[in-house]
Amino acid sequence: MTITRWSPIHDLASIEVDRLNRMFSNVFGEPLASGSWTPAVDIFEGENHDLIVKAELPAMKKEDIKVTVEQNVLTLEGERHFDSSVAKDQYHRLERGFGSFRRSFTLPTTIDGTRVSATYVDGVLTVTLPQRAEAKPRSVAIQ
């Protein structure tokens, strides 16, 4: 597996942009629930050295989520709809984000993009990215 440097600047920039959008939405009276949001994601190495991506997508249907792998880039995208059963003027506080989202992650070249699988259970999307057979560690017998 190749080691990739993590740069928090990119994630911090998107958080700050979302924060500014919320601030201006509150000032100018636009509904807070519109726009985009960024779901929390954990990426870790599982058994058999597969990469596991877990994304928190509460209150979404699996039909509203799209997972693609193209040219070593994993993309998660979808849309969480605003609950219109409660009138907007009845809210005292509205912190959960609604609208569309898109997250992309560059994958190591050792990932086999043809065997990617995804499950969605209890608001958590789990994407399993298996490594290519030649990339997995193997023991060598000493003669």
C-alpha positions as CSV (number, residue, x, y, z in Angstrom):
1,M,0.0,0.0,0.0
2,T,1.3,3.4,-0.8
3,I,1.4,6.1,1.8
4,T,-0.5,9.3,0.9
5,R,0.0,12.5,2.7
6,W,-3.2,13.9,4.2
7,S,-3.7,17.6,3.9
8,P,-6.2,19.0,6.3
9,I,-6.3,22.3,4.4
10,H,-8.7,21.0,1.8
11,D,-11.2,19.7,4.4
12,L,-10.9,22.8,6.5
13,A,-11.5,25.0,3.5
14,S,-14.8,23.2,2.7
15,I,-15.9,23.5,6.3
16,E,-15.2,27.2,6.4
17,V,-17.1,27.7,3.2
18,D,-20.1,25.8,4.6
19,R,-19.9,27.9,7.7
20,L,-19.9,31.2,5.8
21,N,-22.8,30.0,3.7
22,R,-24.8,29.2,6.8
23,M,-23.9,32.6,8.4
24,F,-25.1,34.5,5.3
25,S,-28.2,32.4,5.0
26,N,-29.2,33.3,8.6
27,V,-28.5,37.0,8.1
28,F,-30.5,37.3,4.8
29,G,-33.3,35.1,5.9
30,E,-32.8,32.2,3.5
31,P,-33.7,28.8,4.9
32,L,-30.7,27.1,6.5
33,A,-31.7,23.7,5.2
34,S,-30.9,24.5,1.5
35,G,-27.6,24.1,-0.2
36,S,-25.0,21.5,0.4
37,W,-23.5,19.6,3.3
38,T,-20.6,17.4,3.9
39,P,-21.1,14.0,5.5
40,A,-18.5,12.7,8.0
41,V,-16.3,9.9,6.6
42,D,-13.9,7.4,8.2
43,I,-11.4,5.5,6.1
44,F,-9.4,2.6,7.5
45,E,-7.7,-0.6,6.6
46,G,-9.8,-3.7,7.4
47,E,-9.1,-7.4,7.4
48,N,-7.3,-8.7,4.3
49,H,-5.8,-5.2,3.9
50,D,-8.9,-3.9,2.2
51,L,-9.8,-0.3,2.5
52,I,-13.1,0.5,4.2
53,V,-14.9,3.8,3.8
54,K,-17.7,4.6,6.2
55,A,-19.9,7.6,5.6
56,E,-22.6,8.9,7.9
57,L,-25.7,9.5,5.8
58,P,-28.6,9.6,8.3
59,A,-32.2,10.0,7.1
60,M,-31.4,9.0,3.5
61,K,-32.7,6.3,1.3
62,K,-30.2,4.1,-0.5
63,E,-31.8,5.2,-3.8
64,D,-30.6,8.8,-3.1
65,I,-27.0,7.7,-2.8
66,K,-24.6,7.1,-5.7
67,V,-21.2,5.4,-5.4
68,T,-18.8,5.4,-8.4
69,V,-15.1,4.4,-8.9
70,E,-13.5,5.9,-12.0
71,Q,-9.7,6.2,-12.7
72,N,-8.7,5.5,-9.1
73,V,-11.2,8.0,-7.6
74,L,-14.0,7.0,-5.3
75,T,-16.9,9.4,-5.4
76,L,-19.9,9.4,-3.0
77,E,-22.8,11.7,-3.9
78,G,-26.4,12.1,-3.2
79,E,-29.1,14.4,-1.8
80,R,-30.8,14.5,1.6
81,H,-34.2,16.1,1.3
82,F,-35.7,18.6,3.8
83,D,-38.5,17.2,6.0
84,S,-41.4,19.4,4.9
85,S,-43.9,17.9,7.4
86,V,-42.8,20.7,9.8
87,A,-43.2,24.3,8.7
88,K,-40.0,26.2,8.6
89,D,-41.3,28.9,10.9
90,Q,-42.0,26.3,13.6
91,Y,-38.3,25.5,13.9
92,H,-36.4,26.9,16.9
93,R,-33.1,25.5,15.8
94,L,-32.1,23.8,12.5
95,E,-28.5,22.4,12.5
96,R,-28.7,19.3,10.3
97,G,-27.6,19.9,6.7
98,F,-29.9,19.2,3.7
99,G,-29.3,19.3,0.0
100,S,-26.8,17.7,-2.2
101,F,-23.3,16.4,-1.3
102,R,-20.3,15.1,-3.2
103,R,-17.1,13.6,-1.7
104,S,-14.2,12.3,-3.8
105,F,-11.2,10.3,-2.6
106,T,-8.1,9.4,-4.6
107,L,-7.5,5.6,-4.2
108,P,-4.1,3.9,-4.2
109,T,-3.2,2.0,-7.4
110,T,-3.3,-1.2,-5.4
111,I,-7.1,-1.1,-5.2
112,D,-9.1,-3.4,-7.5
113,G,-11.8,-1.1,-8.8
114,T,-13.8,-4.0,-10.3
115,R,-14.5,-5.7,-7.0
116,V,-15.8,-2.6,-5.0
117,S,-18.9,-3.3,-2.9
118,A,-21.2,-1.0,-0.9
119,T,-23.8,-1.6,1.8
120,Y,-26.1,0.9,3.5
121,V,-27.4,0.0,7.0
122,D,-28.8,2.3,9.8
123,G,-27.7,5.5,8.1
124,V,-24.1,4.4,7.5
125,L,-22.8,3.7,4.0
126,T,-19.9,1.2,4.0
127,V,-17.8,0.9,0.9
128,T,-15.3,-2.0,0.8
129,L,-12.3,-1.5,-1.6
130,P,-10.4,-4.8,-2.0
131,Q,-6.7,-4.7,-2.9
132,R,-5.4,-6.5,-6.0
133,A,-4.1,-10.0,-5.3
134,E,-0.6,-9.0,-6.3
135,A,-0.6,-6.1,-3.8
136,K,-1.5,-8.2,-0.8
137,P,1.4,-9.1,1.5
138,R,2.6,-12.7,1.2
139,S,5.1,-14.7,3.2
140,V,8.2,-16.0,1.5
141,A,9.7,-19.3,2.6
142,I,13.4,-19.2,3.5
143,Q,15.4,-21.9,1.9
